[in-house]
Amino acid sequence: MTLAIVLAAGSSAAGLTTASGEPLADRLADQLRRAGASEVRFAATLDELAALADAATGPLLVTGTDLVAHAAVLRHLATSPVGPTVALVLGDPAVPGRTAVREERGQVVDAGPLDALDGDATGVFGGALRVGVDDLPTLAAAARAAAVGARPVAAPVGPVGDVSPLPSTGGAGHDDPGSAVDRLVAGLAALGTLIFAQRVRLLVAHRVEDAPGLVAAEAAVTSVDEDRAELRLSVKERDDFFSTYFVSTWSPYVVRLAARLRLTPTGVTVISVLFALGAAVLFGVGGRLALVSGAVLLYLGFVLDCVDGQLARYTRHFSAWGGWLDTMADRAKEYLVYAGLGFGVSHAGLGNGWALAIAAMTLQTVRHMTDTWYGALHDEAARRPRTTAGASGGIGDRLNAASTRVQADTGSVSYWLKRTVVFPIGERWALIALTVALFNPLVSLIAVLVWGGLAFAYTGALRTLRARWMWVPVLDTVDATLHRDDGPLARRLPVVRPMGPLTLAVIAALGPAALLVAALLGDAPNGLRWAVPVALLVLLAGGLGAGAAHNGPLDWLVPAALRAAEYLFAIAVGVVGGAPGWLIFGYVFVLTVHHYDLTARLEKRQAAPPLHAATLGWDGRSVLLALLAIAGVVSIGMATLGAYLLVVFVVSVVLAWFVRPARGARASAAPVGAGGVAPR
């Protein structure tokens, strides 16, 4: 249930009447109901709002009485998937009494009077926000502080912080001018609440102070077709070159058709997986007609991959399950295509296609791990004061400034080059489709590896320089053991602090890499079984940093380095043990699924999978593989271990997304007996 509160305190627009004759506050209340609020309450003071926040059991929608907007603006705010607490941000000029905001990477990192932001304001608060359940105590604290003219101050310990009285020469809030809702969001930000920004883009929203302003704002709202704007808003504001010019130019028509057919975003995701699977099969079959047909299916599958997200934004059907499934499906589709290409190369006698497919999958997964953690690093840096984000000057500072300039120059050649050179998914699928249709699967896999490798080197070098400049630890802000994927052995190894976890993780990858090179170059890989324990010992060096602080400027690379180490060891053991290429590919594919699950949970701010301990950790799985190699049963053992991990993953998914939520729903719906305990 979502409670909406219209806060009238301190607003000069409280008595305004719309063109239809109804009070503006009443129209806002009706729009809030249409936006999904189950109940709408009016609060005359901030103390009333604080009391409502104390009693609320679900998210709160809070607006002032001066907002004139499309109803879709409030619906988008109420259903925004970016985070639990979201504020409406407008591009209107700042005026006295309004709260200005500074946002980075979609987060409101500062909010207050315009002069307090030292010219760094990127917008103004739009007079409406949604507050998640976990942030309600902080909202109540901010409301009470604003009610007595105090400035909230984040406390070092505790979830809601403290308040410090402002020096005042008049009544409450005299030195903190502006409407109550403006003071409220500024206080919420001051208490360290993670607030995300919601922009209106093609829709209209304005805050008004008088009757002429109301008339002008209503005219602006009327001039924009709400449904047409929502359809255009379903397309990402900033997408990659191929997606922007070869997909999004016509995908909204597919979105409208899907909505009329009552397809769900999850249903479209499933269809896109089937298209990718069909393309993979055709790539494996070979022949010019099959390859061209597969390329067409791959393109259409990518279109549907874009449509599922656009349909979710158009219909406002968001869910944690849908977001997780979309992330996992994207990777599964891509790697199925690699498998089809690899089989096609081997089937046509063009070379060892499975080796190329395994290399492409490994490279892409390690790249994605660095992407995930660099994004987390950037988000953490945005939330911190600039004075602590790193020393000013230096190459990192210049790179950061240059990147900001390029990103701001939307549509320029440099802008598109920057977005394309990193080899995003649209460009990868386009390259695969073109090279397969014009040449063959071998050329396609080589092209993916070459461009992917160059992109990895480019992004890795620049991000390393920028990260050293920012000097913001991120891995120590989460459960490092979980995201390192440490098993019981790694957790029990002694800690070697002087070398640091990243150095140890890189060393861990060198042993398996050397074994793999020796196995690939040697005439008798099976004769290297004696070297497997040696490579394992080097690999386990990565566990010596498990208990150390991960607060170095480059320690965000640790998960990617450990993924590379485990994959290289598994591939090397498979080659030494004579396992077929498709089996090695399948085993590494299962590992990538497990690791993408962890990164998807990180991005969705979710806890560990229910059966995470049963996956044994990177160290436990590697020890088992080494024992299988020594025993000479690598193929059977790898197939068994891979099947076991896949079963654990599937059961974990069922428990996490279906069984546990169903149990929770039944528990919350159970009648409560005496003493507040549900009867048995």
Phi, psi and omega per residue, in radians:
M1 nan 2.388 3.141
T2 -2.014 2.099 3.079
L3 -1.643 2.352 3.076
A4 -1.943 2.440 -3.128
I5 -2.203 2.190 3.021
V6 -1.700 1.998 -3.035
L7 -1.762 2.021 -3.027
A8 -1.672 -0.229 -3.004
A9 -1.056 2.328 3.012
G10 1.283 0.206 -3.084
S11 -1.820 2.311 3.099
S12 -1.394 -0.121 -3.088
A13 -1.709 0.118 -3.026
A14 -1.045 -0.539 -3.073
G15 -1.758 0.155 -3.089
L16 -1.268 2.560 -3.140
T17 -2.070 2.386 -3.097
T18 -1.348 3.042 -3.130
A19 -1.091 -0.465 3.133
S20 -1.443 -0.061 3.085
G21 1.676 -0.071 3.136
E22 -1.637 2.630 3.078
P23 -1.057 2.502 -3.139
L24 -1.031 -0.643 3.131
A25 -1.101 -0.666 3.134
D26 -1.193 -0.657 3.107
R27 -1.158 -0.672 3.070
L28 -1.057 -0.721 3.117
A29 -1.074 -0.722 3.114
D30 -1.149 -0.708 3.106
Q31 -1.139 -0.630 3.095
L32 -1.112 -0.669 3.080
R33 -1.132 -0.739 3.112
R34 -1.179 -0.410 3.105
A35 -1.373 -0.148 3.085
G36 2.065 0.027 3.118
A37 -1.205 2.305 3.132
S38 -1.407 -0.377 3.132
E39 -2.666 2.484 3.118
V40 -2.123 2.247 3.117
R41 -2.147 2.624 3.049
F42 -1.812 2.331 3.119
A43 -2.097 2.152 -3.130
A44 -1.440 -0.416 -3.098
T45 -2.369 2.882 3.084
L46 -1.211 -0.522 3.083
D47 -1.113 -0.684 3.078
E48 -1.092 -0.739 3.120
L49 -1.103 -0.713 3.133
A50 -1.066 -0.717 3.120
A51 -1.125 -0.701 3.101
L52 -1.145 -0.669 3.108
A53 -1.137 -0.656 3.110
D54 -1.086 -0.626 -3.058
A55 -1.576 -0.212 -3.044
A56 -1.226 2.547 3.091
T57 -2.032 -0.002 3.118
G58 -2.384 -3.108 3.138
P59 -1.100 2.671 3.131
L60 -1.979 2.412 2.936
L61 -1.828 2.192 -3.112
V62 -2.176 2.262 3.060
T63 -2.334 2.748 2.930
G64 -1.447 -2.958 -3.133
T65 -1.851 0.197 -3.041
D66 -1.977 0.257 -3.056
L67 -1.645 2.211 3.032
V68 -2.048 2.046 -3.016
A69 -2.767 2.852 2.927
H70 -1.079 2.557 3.068
A71 -1.051 -0.513 -3.141
A72 -1.102 -0.495 3.121
V73 -1.078 -0.785 3.120
L74 -1.249 -0.593 3.093
R75 -1.149 -0.715 3.088
H76 -1.115 -0.677 3.108
L77 -1.133 -0.767 -3.097
A78 -1.180 -0.505 -3.049
T79 -1.914 0.153 -3.085
S80 -1.007 2.282 -3.126
P81 -1.579 0.002 -2.987
V82 -1.280 -0.431 -3.135
G83 3.125 2.950 -3.095
P84 -1.204 -0.586 -3.111
T85 -2.070 2.131 -3.012
V86 -2.369 2.404 3.110
A87 -2.056 2.473 3.053
L88 -1.302 2.247 -3.132
V89 -2.144 2.279 -3.107
L90 -1.975 2.778 3.088
G91 -1.666 0.203 -3.129
D92 -1.166 2.717 3.078
P93 -1.095 2.506 3.121
A94 -1.291 2.444 3.095
V95 -2.191 2.759 3.133
P96 -0.973 2.395 3.126
G97 1.618 -0.253 3.106
R98 -1.649 2.585 3.133
T99 -1.496 2.141 3.038
A100 -1.550 2.710 -3.118
V101 -2.320 2.661 2.961
R102 -2.072 2.190 -3.102
E103 -2.125 2.539 3.045
E104 -2.409 2.295 3.125
R105 0.897 0.681 3.078
G106 1.404 0.054 3.135
Q107 -1.873 2.446 3.009
V108 -1.434 1.849 -3.059
V109 -1.712 -0.157 3.077
D110 -2.784 2.539 3.133
A111 -2.653 2.394 -3.138
G112 2.916 -2.937 3.086
P113 -1.026 2.639 -3.056
L114 -1.010 -0.744 -3.096
D115 -1.210 -0.369 -3.139
A116 -1.344 -0.254 -3.108
L117 -1.632 0.072 3.029
D118 0.930 0.694 3.084
G119 1.360 0.110 -3.104
D120 -1.677 0.144 -3.108
A121 -1.125 2.426 3.092
T122 -1.959 -0.047 -3.133
G123 3.118 -3.097 3.088
V124 -2.168 2.594 3.119
F125 -1.087 2.357 -3.062
G126 -1.546 0.131 3.059
G127 1.439 0.216 3.120
A128 -2.594 2.490 3.087
L129 -2.653 2.711 3.003
R130 -1.955 2.324 -3.098
V131 -2.053 2.190 3.135
G132 -1.248 2.848 -3.061
V133 -1.015 -0.772 -3.090
D134 -1.150 -0.372 -3.120
D135 -1.686 0.047 -3.112
L136 -1.114 -0.725 3.071
P137 -1.036 -0.668 3.105
T138 -1.161 -0.674 3.099
L139 -1.075 -0.772 3.127
A140 -1.089 -0.713 3.121
A141 -1.127 -0.743 3.128
A142 -1.134 -0.682 3.135
A143 -1.130 -0.765 -3.137
R144 -1.175 -0.646 3.104
A145 -1.122 -0.789 -3.140
A146 -1.158 -0.536 -3.113
A147 -1.165 -0.523 -3.113
V148 -1.823 0.214 3.116
G149 1.248 0.644 -3.137
A150 -1.961 2.679 3.084
R151 -1.754 2.076 3.137
P152 -1.135 2.524 3.080
V153 -2.251 2.232 -3.131
A154 -1.097 2.257 3.129
A155 -1.466 2.635 3.120
P156 -1.161 -0.473 -3.140
V157 -2.314 2.433 3.090
G158 1.871 2.695 -2.998
P159 -1.471 -0.348 -2.996
V160 -2.021 -0.036 3.055
G161 1.278 -2.841 -3.081
D162 -2.351 3.077 3.082
V163 -2.234 2.519 3.092
S164 -2.058 2.174 -3.117
P165 -1.093 2.462 3.064
L166 -1.502 2.505 3.010
P167 -1.094 2.272 -3.018
S168 -2.346 2.471 3.081
T169 -1.972 0.080 -3.126
G170 -2.527 -2.584 -3.111
G171 -1.278 -3.122 -3.118
A172 -1.039 2.260 3.088
G173 1.372 0.163 -3.089
H174 -1.052 -0.659 -3.117
D175 -1.576 0.076 3.129
D176 -2.249 1.245 -2.981
P177 -1.176 2.941 3.120
G178 1.992 2.906 -3.138
S179 -1.186 2.864 -3.102
A180 -1.074 -0.667 -3.087
V181 -1.202 -0.528 3.063
D182 -1.187 -0.801 3.119
R183 -1.141 -0.547 -3.129
L184 -1.149 -0.861 -3.100
V185 -1.206 -0.581 3.074
A186 -1.134 -0.701 3.097
G187 -1.170 -0.666 3.120
L188 -1.092 -0.726 3.105
A189 -1.187 -0.656 -3.132
A190 -1.123 -0.483 3.123
L191 -1.449 0.107 3.045
G192 1.476 0.262 3.130
T193 -1.175 2.379 3.083
L194 -1.368 1.861 -3.088
I195 -1.989 2.261 3.086
F196 -1.730 2.688 -3.086
A197 -1.697 2.388 3.059
Q198 -2.038 1.985 3.122
R199 -1.654 2.685 -3.103
V200 -1.561 -0.473 -3.114
R201 0.911 -1.880 -2.985
L202 -1.430 -0.257 3.075
L203 -1.449 -3.139 -3.073
V204 -2.154 2.350 3.012
A205 -2.643 2.289 3.095
H206 -2.492 2.614 3.009
R207 -1.760 2.367 -3.027
V208 -2.082 2.736 -3.139
E209 -2.138 -0.353 -3.077
D210 -2.574 3.084 -3.079
A211 -1.089 -0.789 3.101
P212 -1.054 -0.689 3.097
G213 -1.122 -0.637 3.104
L214 -1.135 -0.768 3.136
V215 -1.070 -0.777 -3.129
A216 -1.139 -0.713 -3.135
A217 -1.161 -0.709 3.113
E218 -1.120 -0.658 3.102
A219 -1.126 -0.679 3.121
A220 -1.147 -0.683 3.107
V221 -1.134 -0.769 -3.101
T222 -1.141 -0.504 -3.061
S223 -1.309 -0.170 -3.090
V224 -1.954 2.191 3.068
D225 -1.235 1.992 -3.010
E226 -1.126 -0.798 -3.092
D227 -1.179 -0.723 3.125
R228 -1.122 -0.692 3.111
A229 -1.134 -0.693 3.132
E230 -1.120 -0.650 3.116
L231 -1.129 -0.735 3.107
R232 -1.204 -0.563 3.116
L233 -1.227 -0.265 3.127
S234 -1.184 -0.359 3.105
V235 -1.463 2.398 3.125
K236 -0.979 2.483 -3.125
E237 -1.139 -0.707 3.124
R238 -2.259 1.889 3.129
D239 -2.121 3.139 -3.122
D240 -1.380 2.912 -2.997
F241 -1.027 -0.887 -3.088
F242 -1.115 -0.759 3.141
S243 -1.104 -0.699 -3.078
T244 -1.165 -0.772 -2.984
Y245 -1.776 -0.279 -3.086
F246 -2.111 -0.025 3.106
V247 -2.241 -0.989 -3.015
S248 -1.214 -0.194 3.078
T249 -1.211 -0.416 -3.139
W250 -2.317 -0.159 -3.131
S251 -1.090 -0.503 3.089
P252 -1.020 -0.515 3.084
Y253 -1.157 -0.650 3.072
V254 -1.175 -0.652 3.107
V255 -1.068 -0.802 3.138
R256 -1.094 -0.721 3.111
L257 -1.113 -0.764 3.131
A258 -1.082 -0.668 3.124
A259 -1.151 -0.704 3.125
R260 -1.177 -0.553 3.099
L261 -1.433 -0.002 3.132
R262 1.070 0.573 3.023
L263 -1.305 2.522 3.080
T264 -1.645 2.764 3.062
P265 -0.987 -0.657 3.107
T266 -1.122 -0.688 3.098
G267 -1.086 -0.716 3.108
V268 -1.152 -0.657 3.086
T269 -1.043 -0.767 3.134
V270 -1.084 -0.744 3.130
I271 -1.102 -0.692 3.138
S272 -1.145 -0.596 3.066
V273 -1.112 -0.721 3.128
L274 -1.112 -0.673 3.096
F275 -1.111 -0.778 3.134
A276 -1.124 -0.684 3.100
L277 -1.098 -0.738 3.093
G278 -1.083 -0.709 3.103
A279 -1.109 -0.727 3.135
A280 -1.076 -0.731 3.124
V281 -1.098 -0.760 -3.134
L282 -1.162 -0.636 3.083
F283 -1.125 -0.603 3.111
G284 -1.265 -0.598 -3.135
V285 -1.163 -0.732 3.125
G286 1.412 3.129 -3.035
G287 1.617 2.515 -3.028
R288 -1.051 -0.755 -3.120
L289 -1.111 -0.756 -3.136
A290 -1.138 -0.703 -3.116
L291 -1.171 -0.738 3.115
V292 -1.161 -0.741 3.113
S293 -1.098 -0.706 3.099
G294 -1.108 -0.678 3.105
A295 -1.098 -0.708 3.104
V296 -1.124 -0.792 3.114
L297 -1.071 -0.674 3.138
L298 -1.114 -0.743 3.106
Y299 -1.098 -0.809 3.135
L300 -1.127 -0.626 3.084
G301 -1.117 -0.640 3.095
F302 -1.215 -0.647 3.057
V303 -1.008 -0.822 3.122
L304 -1.149 -0.542 3.077
D305 -1.097 -0.600 3.045
C306 -1.333 -0.640 -3.069
V307 -1.135 -0.621 -3.083
D308 -1.085 -0.715 3.079
G309 -1.214 -0.685 3.118
Q310 -1.143 -0.660 3.106
L311 -1.153 -0.682 3.104
A312 -1.084 -0.728 3.134
R313 -1.234 -0.610 -3.122
Y314 -1.248 -0.745 -3.116
T315 -1.586 -0.148 -3.100
R316 1.052 0.635 3.084
H317 -1.765 1.514 3.132
F318 -1.920 2.566 3.038
S319 -2.720 2.674 3.090
A320 -1.071 -0.668 3.125
W321 -1.105 -0.777 -3.138
G322 -1.118 -0.715 3.106
G323 -1.124 -0.745 3.115
W324 -1.116 -0.787 -3.116
L325 -1.103 -0.683 3.140
D326 -1.111 -0.747 3.111
T327 -1.077 -0.820 -3.101
M328 -1.194 -0.672 -3.118
A329 -1.159 -0.651 3.129
D330 -1.014 -0.796 -3.115
R331 -1.248 -0.714 3.139
A332 -1.068 -0.731 3.135
K333 -1.087 -0.814 -3.097
E334 -1.090 -0.722 -3.070
Y335 -1.357 -0.458 2.980
L336 -1.114 -0.687 3.108
V337 -1.130 -0.726 3.077
Y338 -1.044 -0.691 3.123
A339 -1.109 -0.753 3.112
G340 -1.096 -0.726 3.100
L341 -1.120 -0.746 3.141
G342 -1.089 -0.765 3.101
F343 -1.128 -0.675 -3.141
G344 -1.099 -0.687 3.111
V345 -1.115 -0.843 -3.126
S346 -1.162 -0.721 -3.117
H347 -1.100 -0.614 -3.128
A348 -1.494 -0.016 3.135
G349 1.253 0.474 -3.102
L350 -1.575 -0.122 -3.119
G351 2.532 -2.945 3.138
N352 -1.478 1.492 -3.095
G353 -1.139 -0.595 -3.122
W354 -1.152 -0.619 3.100
A355 -1.092 -0.745 3.117
L356 -1.161 -0.713 3.136
A357 -1.120 -0.727 3.109
I358 -1.112 -0.741 3.128
A359 -1.097 -0.744 -3.140
A360 -1.119 -0.752 -3.138
M361 -1.146 -0.760 -3.140
T362 -1.115 -0.808 3.132
L363 -1.034 -0.813 -3.078
Q364 -1.164 -0.667 -3.141
T365 -1.160 -0.796 3.122
V366 -1.092 -0.680 3.066
R367 -1.037 -0.795 -3.124
H368 -1.117 -0.614 3.107
M369 -1.110 -0.725 3.097
T370 -1.180 -0.643 3.096
D371 -1.046 -0.808 -3.104
T372 -1.053 -0.849 -3.046
W373 -1.350 -0.490 3.033
Y374 -1.199 -0.652 3.056
G375 -1.082 -0.742 3.091
A376 -1.103 -0.679 3.102
L377 -1.086 -0.787 -3.117
H378 -1.138 -0.704 3.106
D379 -1.101 -0.740 3.126
E380 -1.131 -0.703 3.111
A381 -1.111 -0.651 -3.137
A382 -1.144 -0.526 -3.106
R383 -1.410 -0.185 -3.072
R384 -1.751 2.660 3.081
P385 -1.017 2.516 -3.063
R386 -1.086 -0.523 -3.110
T387 -1.179 -0.359 -3.135
T388 -1.814 0.029 -3.096
A389 -1.459 -0.083 3.113
G390 2.509 2.832 3.136
A391 -1.237 2.549 3.128
S392 -1.321 2.733 -3.141
G393 1.456 3.137 3.117
G394 1.547 2.999 -3.065
I395 -1.178 -0.616 3.123
G396 -1.083 -0.730 3.105
D397 -1.083 -0.779 -3.131
R398 -1.149 -0.690 3.097
L399 -1.114 -0.711 3.133
N400 -1.104 -0.763 3.126
A401 -1.141 -0.710 3.127
A402 -1.127 -0.730 3.123
S403 -1.100 -0.703 3.123
T404 -1.103 -0.727 3.128
R405 -1.111 -0.753 -3.116
V406 -1.149 -0.761 -3.134
Q407 -1.108 -0.551 3.141
A408 -1.320 -0.396 -3.117
D409 -1.528 1.126 -3.037
T410 -1.037 2.290 3.072
G411 1.561 -0.123 3.130
S412 -1.318 2.934 3.119
V413 -1.085 -0.772 -3.137
S414 -1.121 -0.623 3.110
Y415 -1.080 -0.851 -3.103
W416 -1.241 -0.594 3.072
L417 -1.091 -0.749 -3.140
K418 -1.102 -0.683 -3.116
R419 -1.334 -0.465 -3.066
T420 -1.543 -0.627 -3.039
V421 -1.119 -0.419 -3.126
V422 -1.362 -0.043 3.028
F423 1.083 1.059 3.118
P424 -1.229 3.073 -2.985
I425 -1.102 -0.658 3.137
G426 -1.079 -0.765 3.104
E427 -1.178 -0.606 3.103
R428 -1.125 -0.808 -3.123
W429 -1.188 -0.632 3.103
A430 -1.145 -0.741 3.124
L431 -1.101 -0.747 3.118
I432 -1.075 -0.841 -3.099
A433 -1.066 -0.789 -3.105
L434 -1.174 -0.823 -3.078
T435 -1.208 -0.578 3.089
V436 -1.214 -0.784 -3.098
A437 -1.157 -0.662 -3.081
L438 -1.546 -0.506 -3.056
F439 -2.194 -1.829 -3.121
N440 -2.795 3.013 -3.109
P441 -1.061 -0.536 3.134
L442 -1.111 -0.834 3.107
V443 -1.055 -0.678 -3.122
S444 -1.091 -0.858 -3.126
L445 -1.137 -0.703 3.115
I446 -1.118 -0.708 3.124
A447 -1.106 -0.729 3.115
V448 -1.099 -0.751 -3.132
L449 -1.170 -0.736 -3.105
V450 -1.168 -0.905 -3.124
W451 -1.145 -0.721 3.125
G452 -1.089 -0.723 3.122
G453 -1.142 -0.750 3.118
L454 -1.141 -0.706 3.117
A455 -1.120 -0.691 3.124
F456 -1.106 -0.757 3.123
A457 -1.123 -0.737 -3.126
Y458 -1.120 -0.939 -3.106
T459 -1.169 -0.664 -3.131
G460 -1.091 -0.749 -3.126
A461 -1.149 -0.821 -3.108
L462 -1.173 -0.722 -3.126
R463 -1.183 -0.603 3.098
T464 -1.095 -0.776 3.122
L465 -1.127 -0.761 -3.129
R466 -1.200 -0.648 3.139
A467 -1.157 -0.657 3.104
R468 -1.157 -0.558 3.081
W469 -1.253 -0.740 -3.117
M470 -1.218 -0.677 3.125
W471 0.886 0.970 3.135
V472 -2.072 1.977 3.074
P473 -1.246 2.506 3.142
V474 -2.266 -0.578 -3.069
L475 -1.204 -0.437 3.124
D476 -1.455 0.045 3.058
T477 -1.620 -0.075 -3.135
V478 -2.240 -3.087 3.070
D479 -1.329 1.659 -3.061
A480 -1.103 -0.634 3.131
T481 -1.058 -0.703 3.125
L482 -1.139 -0.869 -3.024
H483 -1.411 -0.291 2.907
R484 -1.321 -0.356 -3.070
D485 1.132 0.723 3.117
D486 -1.264 2.476 3.030
G487 -1.711 -3.020 -3.087
P488 -1.096 -0.571 -3.126
L489 -1.204 -0.832 -3.118
A490 -1.073 -0.625 -3.134
R491 -1.210 -0.368 -3.091
R492 -1.748 -0.115 3.128
L493 -1.242 2.617 3.090
P494 -1.120 2.746 -3.094
V495 -1.702 2.235 3.067
V496 -1.885 1.582 -3.013
R497 -1.283 -0.662 -3.045
P498 -1.012 -0.551 -3.070
M499 -1.426 -0.473 3.137
G500 1.496 2.594 -3.078
P501 -1.135 -0.575 -3.130
L502 -1.218 -0.779 3.114
T503 -1.026 -0.753 3.140
L504 -1.161 -0.656 3.115
A505 -1.163 -0.667 3.102
V506 -1.165 -0.743 3.077
I507 -1.041 -0.691 -3.133
A508 -1.041 -0.553 -3.130
A509 -1.404 -0.372 -3.053
L510 -1.225 -0.699 3.138
G511 -1.064 -0.933 3.071
P512 -1.035 -0.650 3.126
A513 -1.091 -0.755 3.121
A514 -1.115 -0.720 3.120
L515 -1.111 -0.722 -3.134
L516 -1.134 -0.764 3.118
V517 -1.069 -0.769 3.133
A518 -1.099 -0.692 -3.134
A519 -1.187 -0.658 -3.120
L520 -1.286 -0.577 -3.096
L521 -1.541 -0.379 -3.091
G522 -1.374 2.797 3.130
D523 -1.428 -0.440 -3.094
A524 -2.318 1.451 -3.120
P525 -1.015 -0.556 -3.103
N526 -1.094 -0.419 3.130
G527 -1.272 -0.080 -3.136
L528 -1.678 0.269 -3.141
R529 -1.042 -0.553 3.127
W530 -1.110 -0.438 -3.102
A531 -1.457 -0.235 -3.124
V532 -1.065 -0.820 3.104
P533 -1.064 -0.609 3.113
V534 -1.122 -0.812 3.113
A535 -1.096 -0.621 3.110
L536 -1.110 -0.755 3.133
L537 -1.081 -0.711 3.087
V538 -1.137 -0.731 3.120
L539 -1.026 -0.754 -3.092
L540 -1.184 -0.176 3.036
A541 -1.033 -0.483 3.101
G542 -1.077 -0.461 3.127
G543 -1.317 -0.270 -3.134
L544 -1.224 -0.226 3.100
G545 -1.821 0.111 -3.054
A546 -1.068 -0.696 -3.083
G547 -1.579 0.022 -3.130
A548 -1.469 2.765 3.076
A549 -1.189 2.296 3.138
H550 -1.735 1.063 -3.039
N551 -2.015 0.299 3.066
G552 -1.339 2.808 -3.097
P553 -1.148 -0.345 -3.126
L554 -2.024 0.176 -3.093
D555 -1.234 -0.163 3.023
W556 -1.148 -0.234 3.104
L557 -1.478 -0.126 -3.068
V558 -1.027 -0.865 3.134
P559 -0.994 -0.743 3.139
A560 -1.126 -0.707 3.131
A561 -1.123 -0.700 3.117
L562 -1.208 -0.612 3.053
R563 -1.092 -0.809 3.135
A564 -1.052 -0.722 -3.122
A565 -1.102 -0.806 -3.113
E566 -1.170 -0.752 -3.123
Y567 -1.111 -0.764 3.133
L568 -1.083 -0.684 3.130
F569 -1.162 -0.758 3.134
A570 -1.093 -0.752 3.132
I571 -1.131 -0.765 -3.131
A572 -1.084 -0.762 3.113
V573 -1.090 -0.706 3.112
G574 -1.094 -0.735 3.130
V575 -1.172 -0.800 3.133
V576 -1.076 -0.691 -3.110
G577 -1.444 -0.001 3.103
G578 1.289 0.405 3.114
A579 -1.219 2.511 3.115
P580 -1.134 2.677 -3.081
G581 -1.025 -0.697 -3.111
W582 -1.141 -0.550 3.128
L583 -1.246 -0.733 3.088
I584 -1.085 -0.762 3.097
F585 -1.016 -0.820 -3.113
G586 -1.082 -0.714 -3.135
Y587 -1.159 -0.813 3.122
V588 -1.122 -0.613 3.093
F589 -1.044 -0.763 3.112
V590 -1.084 -0.704 3.096
L591 -1.082 -0.725 -3.134
T592 -1.137 -0.657 3.101
V593 -1.047 -0.787 3.113
H594 -1.059 -0.759 -3.086
H595 -1.309 -0.582 3.051
Y596 -1.164 -0.544 3.061
D597 -1.064 -0.730 3.127
L598 -1.129 -0.767 -3.122
T599 -1.222 -0.613 3.085
A600 -1.113 -0.659 3.103
R601 -1.210 -0.609 3.064
L602 -1.089 -0.808 -3.116
E603 -1.161 -0.537 3.135
K604 -1.646 0.101 3.119
R605 0.977 0.838 -3.124
Q606 -1.961 2.836 -3.095
A607 -1.342 3.123 -3.124
A608 -1.130 2.673 3.061
P609 -1.031 2.627 -3.076
P610 -0.983 -0.651 -3.066
L611 -1.924 0.587 -3.066
H612 -1.054 -0.683 -3.119
A613 -1.076 -0.504 -3.110
A614 -1.288 -0.183 3.123
T615 -1.409 -0.127 2.969
L616 1.359 -0.192 -3.125
G617 1.379 2.842 -3.125
W618 -1.101 -0.572 -3.134
D619 -1.265 -0.765 3.134
G620 -1.134 -0.739 3.126
R621 -1.121 -0.686 -3.122
S622 -1.192 -0.674 3.090
V623 -1.086 -0.740 3.117
L624 -1.083 -0.754 3.122
L625 -1.091 -0.690 3.126
A626 -1.103 -0.735 3.111
L627 -1.107 -0.668 3.102
L628 -1.126 -0.679 3.127
A629 -1.151 -0.736 3.127
I630 -1.116 -0.644 3.140
A631 -1.363 -0.217 3.114
G632 1.366 0.433 -3.133
V633 -2.196 0.826 -3.046
V634 -1.101 -0.811 -3.067
S635 -1.076 -0.884 -3.138
I636 -1.113 -0.776 -3.113
G637 -1.148 -0.725 3.137
M638 -1.145 -0.686 3.094
A639 -1.123 -0.737 -3.123
T640 -1.173 -0.808 -3.135
L641 -1.137 -0.702 3.106
G642 -1.110 -0.737 3.111
A643 -1.118 -0.715 3.117
Y644 -1.060 -0.823 -3.133
L645 -1.120 -0.627 3.115
L646 -1.166 -0.725 3.102
V647 -1.108 -0.763 3.109
V648 -1.043 -0.732 3.132
F649 -1.089 -0.833 -3.114
V650 -1.100 -0.794 3.134
V651 -1.103 -0.694 3.115
S652 -1.089 -0.716 3.110
V653 -1.105 -0.792 3.139
V654 -1.069 -0.770 3.137
L655 -1.120 -0.796 -3.034
A656 -1.222 -0.678 -2.980
W657 -1.813 -0.239 -3.087
F658 -2.227 -0.944 -3.031
V659 -1.191 -0.941 -3.094
R660 -1.109 -0.774 3.068
P661 -1.060 -0.648 3.122
A662 -1.140 -0.723 3.092
R663 -1.106 -0.727 3.126
G664 -1.113 -0.686 3.115
A665 -1.148 -0.708 3.111
R666 -1.153 -0.671 -3.134
A667 -1.154 -0.709 -3.132
S668 -1.259 -0.423 -3.141
A669 -1.563 -0.155 -3.100
A670 -1.193 2.473 3.108
P671 -1.137 2.513 -3.108
V672 -1.703 2.230 -3.136
G673 -1.581 -2.876 -3.129
A674 -1.075 2.467 3.121
G675 1.343 0.168 3.101
G676 1.359 0.266 -3.135
V677 -1.851 2.304 3.135
A678 -1.147 2.279 -3.138
P679 -1.161 2.614 3.135
R680 -1.613 nan nan
